[in-house]
Amino acid sequence: AEAAELRARLRAVRHTVLVLSGKGGVGKSTFSALLAHGLAADETKQVALLDIDICGPSIPKIMGLEGEQVHQSGSGWSPVYVEENLGVMSVGFLLSSPDDAVIWRGPKKNGLIKQFLRDVDWGEVDYLIVDTPPGTSDEHLSIVQYLSATHIDGAVIVTTPQEVSLQDVRKEINFCRKVKLPIIGVVENMSGFVCPKCKNESQIFPPTTGGAEKMCQNLSVSLLGKVPLDPQIGKSCDSGQSFLAEAPESPATLSYRNIIQRIQEYCEQHHLQEEKIM
Amino acid sequence: TPAERANLAGVRHIVLVLSGKGGVGKSTLSTELALALRQAGKRVGILDVDLCGPSIPRMLRVQDSAVHQCDSGWVPVFVGQDKAIALMSIGFLLERPDDAVVWRGPKKNALIKQFVTDVAWGELDFLIVDTPPGTSDEHISTVEALRPHQLLGAVLVTTPQ
């Protein structure tokens, strides 16, 4: 009966993309937010961003929605809308103060994630983006389990070039394979820094073992792209603005846009194949 | 239990390295702190309770080490230039380093409790405990297991943003 409830709620979702890492602090939330903004630039598309990082929900701040509250209506919880076609839900909206720690064990976290999926009234959605916390634990198992009521197009895995990140990301790739979650591809963040003054490129996180490129080759997954460091990215996140809109000329923006397009193409192609089968 | 107390009885100070946020440098700091304390002549141990993303073994170049048990429990891996820093990490228990530890909370809690009380640390001046990001099972269980012992306090790591 529960599965049927979830299926009903998620029936109107066309594409679902999970943003994962395994490693913390590599830019999952940043990427999820920009993916959502990028997809919502097409006003004909309805985009939903779900933040299931219960201990460290970054999405409200990154989307400029800190302090917003969630409203309940007859049809369920209402997401908080950034644009008419971009709705957001996060545990951050349920906290009375942004500094409140959510110190919950696994089962309680799972309960909230299920509630998000079951009770949020997303309406008709073209893209549901799910931002996850680092790790391979309760939240990840639960989201894959609950979303099996609909279908997940795939996962985008975010990393930085250093081996300390890659070693956690390889585990995440193995997690995806274990739970049969398709991998759309890997994004390498913080991939080099170009000095705005002297234009020299520095490797702030040197890819001592070949970076994401080598890892993707070895594990036969797609490298969606590399995004360079740009101090404006962190600033935009802190101020809740879309980096893509604030710095349209940045090489990082160009990288993000290419990656977003590749993800879109993957989802659309996937849909076409499914329709063919049906 | 007496056995549980014994393994931490010889540890003078326990320091937790926490953040909440991932990727800010907890493991890096834990490692550097341990190395610096060792250089200052202290007896040091590191406990890596990041079950999903154990970074410390690689940072100390012992990612291929195996661990053994003795009568009092797990024998830590000895690292550092003079092999005098005692390290325990779940990284050592994985058959293959790319294996994901995909466990729910209760299973993680059981292992952490075992890690905390079943490692034969011996006499240490400092035990540095590296944690994963968040405020969840690992953190609750670690603090609960360490509370009866000499828990000095927590160092919190962040970045400026």
Chai-1 contact restraints between the chains, C-beta under 6 A:
chainA,res_idxA,chainB,res_idxB,connection_type,confidence,min_distance_angstrom,max_distance_angstrom,comment,restraint_id
A,G24,B,G22,contact,1.0,0.0,6.0,A-B,restraint_1
A,G24,B,G23,contact,1.0,0.0,6.0,A-B,restraint_2
A,G24,B,P133,contact,1.0,0.0,6.0,A-B,restraint_3
A,G25,B,G22,contact,1.0,0.0,6.0,A-B,restraint_4
A,G25,B,G23,contact,1.0,0.0,6.0,A-B,restraint_5
A,G25,B,V24,contact,1.0,0.0,6.0,A-B,restraint_6
A,V26,B,G23,contact,1.0,0.0,6.0,A-B,restraint_7
A,C55,B,G134,contact,1.0,0.0,6.0,A-B,restraint_8
A,C55,B,T135,contact,1.0,0.0,6.0,A-B,restraint_9
A,C55,B,S136,contact,1.0,0.0,6.0,A-B,restraint_10
A,G56,B,G20,contact,1.0,0.0,6.0,A-B,restraint_11
A,A101,B,T135,contact,1.0,0.0,6.0,A-B,restraint_12
A,I103,B,T135,contact,1.0,0.0,6.0,A-B,restraint_13
A,R105,B,G105,contact,1.0,0.0,6.0,A-B,restraint_14
A,R105,B,D137,contact,1.0,0.0,6.0,A-B,restraint_15
A,G106,B,R104,contact,1.0,0.0,6.0,A-B,restraint_16
A,G106,B,G105,contact,1.0,0.0,6.0,A-B,restraint_17
A,G106,B,D137,contact,1.0,0.0,6.0,A-B,restraint_18
A,P134,B,G22,contact,1.0,0.0,6.0,A-B,restraint_19
A,P134,B,P133,contact,1.0,0.0,6.0,A-B,restraint_20
A,G135,B,C52,contact,1.0,0.0,6.0,A-B,restraint_21
A,T136,B,C52,contact,1.0,0.0,6.0,A-B,restraint_22
A,T136,B,A100,contact,1.0,0.0,6.0,A-B,restraint_23
A,T136,B,V102,contact,1.0,0.0,6.0,A-B,restraint_24
A,S137,B,C52,contact,1.0,0.0,6.0,A-B,restraint_25
A,D138,B,R104,contact,1.0,0.0,6.0,A-B,restraint_26
A,D138,B,G105,contact,1.0,0.0,6.0,A-B,restraint_27
A,V164,B,S55,contact,1.0,0.0,6.0,A-B,restraint_28
A,D168,B,G53,contact,1.0,0.0,6.0,A-B,restraint_29
A,R170,B,D98,contact,1.0,0.0,6.0,A-B,restraint_30
A,K171,B,D98,contact,1.0,0.0,6.0,A-B,restraint_31
A,K171,B,A100,contact,1.0,0.0,6.0,A-B,restraint_32
A,N174,B,D98,contact,1.0,0.0,6.0,A-B,restraint_33
A,N174,B,A100,contact,1.0,0.0,6.0,A-B,restraint_34
A,F175,B,A100,contact,1.0,0.0,6.0,A-B,restraint_35
A,F175,B,V102,contact,1.0,0.0,6.0,A-B,restraint_36
A,G234,B,Q161,contact,1.0,0.0,6.0,A-B,restraint_37
A,D238,B,Q161,contact,1.0,0.0,6.0,A-B,restraint_38
